[in-house]
Amino acid sequence: MKIAKVGNLIEFKNGLRGIVEKVNENSVIVDLTYMENFLDLELERRTVVNHKNYKILKES
């Protein structure tokens, strides 16, 4: 399993995408405002994603 780094673009949970802001031991904190439809989805600005539950789309 490859662990994301700060600035990486990741995808998780049914196609949600975001930019990694912080890397923790078991998870990453992701900024979801990267998505064009962020306001339409009515999500929180940030979320926590376990390392097992995402894939890296673009490395910084």
N, C-alpha and C positions, 0 to 999 in steps of 0.2 A: 504494500500500500504506500503510495507516494503522498506525502503531507504537503499541503499548500503553503505558500509563503505570503507574506504581506504584499498586497498589490496584485495577486493572481486573480483571474476571473474563474469562478467555479459555477457549476450547475448542480442543483439538488432538487429533491422533492417535486416531481412532476414538471420539470422545466424551469423552475425559478433560478434566476442567475444573480450573482452579486460579486462585489470586490472584497477580498479578504482584508480586514482592518487589523486583526490581531490573531495570533496563533497561540493557543493554549495547549496543555498537555494532551487532552483528549478531544479537543474541538477547535473550531475557528469562529470568530465573530465576523459577520458578513454585512456589508452595506448594500441594501437592496435597491437604493435609488438609481443604480445603474440601468435598471430595466425601463424601457420607454413607457410601459403601461403601469408603472409603479403606483401612480395616484389612483388609477382605476381599480386596482386590486385591494385598496384600503388596508395595506399591511403596515406593520411597524417599520421604522427606518432601518433597524438592525435586527439580526437574529443570530442564534447560535446553532452551528451545525457540527455534528460529530464527524470525526475524520473518516469513518466508515460510510458516511451517507452523502458524499459528494464526489464529483469528478472535476479535474482541472481542465478548463477549456483553453486558457491562455496564460502563460507564465509571464511575470513582470520582468 
